Amino acid sequence: MAQRHFPAITRNRLIYAGLGGGVVAIFVVIWLFVFGGAYGIAADEPHTTPVFWVLNHVRDSSIAARAKGIAVPGDLSDPTRISAGAGLYNEMCTACHLAPGMQPTEMSQGLYPKAPEFSRGNDLSSAEKFWVIKHGIKMTAMPAWGITHNDTLIWDMVAFLNKLPSLTPAQYQAAVKSAPADHDEMMKDMQPDGDGHTGHSH
């Protein structure tokens, strides 16, 4: 049976028509996604697998790129730092990230994406922890604590986070009780700088 051959001009028209249809379809999908309300953003409705994959990789790559070059203090194992960080963590972080022996809170159960339970360990480096605590993460419940807390206090929290996975509930409570001052006491020596961030008063 003889094969049918389309004139070159007809083939080109079919190709252009296919490309044009594809472009139109892409714009329709984008319109539905952005303006049509087709994608659910409710916190009790998980992302689709492709969206979840993309967001996780964008987040991890962004944090890693921005944490490069951050100089990590050499005294993060200092008990004084860890103790100070324990007090800050207990007041600022447990509602979302919980603590050893702590039951889920109303806040932690309602978050999406779920806040990591740092007592179970995590893959972030010390520099990455510092960056996340200081700058926060968009479209999550993670705030930018660097707006109200200086780098010294943030490194104290990093020091404690590095220690946290090895603590039992009793050791956690002991660490909190050993904190050198409560949160208000730590914050009273801080004042806004020219960028709206905070630092120790001189």
N, C-alpha and C positions, 0 to 999 in steps of 0.2 A: 504494500500500500504506500503510495507516494506521500511524502511529508509535505505539509502545507507551510509555506514560507510567507511571513508577513513583510510587507515593504518596510524599509528602515524607518520611514517617517511614522508609520503606524506603531512600530515598536517603541520609538521615542515618546510618542504620545501616551502609550500605556505606562511607560516608566515614569513620566512626569505626573501622570494622573495618580499613580500609586504613591509617589513621593508627596504630592499635594494632599492626598487623602490621609497619609500618615501624619503630616504636619497638623492638619485640621484636628485629627483624633487626639494628638498630644495636647493641643491647646484646649480642647474640650475637657480632657482629663484634668489639666491644670486649673481650668476655671471651676470645675466641680470641686476640686480639692481645696482651692484657696477661697473662692467666693460662694460656692454652692452649699457649703456646710456638709459635704459628703463624708469628710473624715471626722470621726468622733474624737473629742478632746477631753471627755469626762475622765476623772481620775479613777473611776471604778470600771473603766472600759480599757483593757490593755491594748497597747499598740499592736498593729499587725507585725508579723515576724520580720518582713523586710524593713519596715520603719524602725523597729526596735534594734535591728542589727546596725543600720546606718547611724542612728543616734548614739548607740554605745561606742561605735568606732570613732565617730566624730569627737565625742567627749574625751575618750582615752587619748586620741592623737593630739587633741588640742591641749590637754593638761600636760602631756609629756613634752610637747614642743615648748610650752611656756615655762615649764619648770627647769629647762636646761639652763645652766649657768648660775642657778641660785646657790649661793655659798651656804653650806650646811654647818652650823656651829659644831664645834668638837666636844661640847659638854652636854649633849642631849641625854647622856646616861647619869648626869648629876642628880642625886636624890632630891635636891632643893628644887630643881626644874620640874622633875616628875611630880613632886608634891604640889607645886603651884598649878601645874597642868591638871592634876586630879580635881582640884577645887573648881577650876574653870569648866572642865568637861562636865562635872556633875551638875552644875547650874545651867550651862548653856546647851548641852548636847544630848542629854539622856532622854528627853521627850521624844526625840526622833531616832537616835542611834542606840538607845537603851544602854544597859550596863550588865556586868556579870550577875546572874541571879535575878534580874529584873524582868517582870512580865511585860508583854507588849502594852503600850499606852494607846489611848484613843487616837492620838496624833500619829503614832507610828503605823497603826493599822489602816489609817485613811490615806497615807501617802502613796503616790504613784509618780515616778518609780519609787520603790521601797528604799528607804535610807539604809545603807549598809550597817550591820551590827559589828562594830569594830572589835568587840570582845572575841569575835570569831576569827579575827585576822583579816588582812587585806593585802593587795598586791602593790599598793602605792609606795613609792620611795619617800624618804623624809622630805625631800624637796617638793615632791608632788603633793604631799599632805599639806605642807606650808602654803603652797600656791592655792589649793582648793579652799583651805580655811580663810585665807586672806581675801580671795577674789570671789568665792562662791561659784555656783553653776546656774546658768540661765534655765528657766522653765523647770526647776526643781525647787524643793523647799530649802536648799542650801544657801544661806545668806553669805554676803561678803563681810566677814567679821573684821576685815582690815579697815573698814570705814570707822569703826568705833574702838578697835583694839590695836595697839602698836605691835611691831614685829617681835619684841621680847616676849610678850604674852602669847603670841601665836606660836612661837618656837617652844614655849612651855607646854602648850597643848600638844604639839607634835611629839615632844619628849614623852608625854604621858601616853599618847596613842601608840607609840612604839612599845611601851611596857604593857599596855592593857590586855592583849591576848593571853598573857601568862598569869593573869591575876584570878584568883578564886573570888567568889562573892565576899568572903570575909576580908581578904586582902584588899579588895577594891574599897570596901567601907573604911578600912584602916588608912588607906592612902588618902581618901577624901578628908578624914578627920585630921590628917597630918598637914593639910594645906596651911600655909603660913598666914593666910588672911582670907576673909570672905571676898566675894566678887566686888562688892561696893568698895571695900578697902583697897583692892588692887586698882580699881578704876579711878579713885579720887586723885591720884597723882598724874593723871593723863589730861591733856588739853588738846583741842583741835590745832592742826598746823595749817599752813596756807592753802593746802589742797583739800581741806575738809576732813582729812584723816587725823589720827591722834598720835600723840607721842608723849614721852615723859616730860613733865615740866622741869625746867632748869633753874 
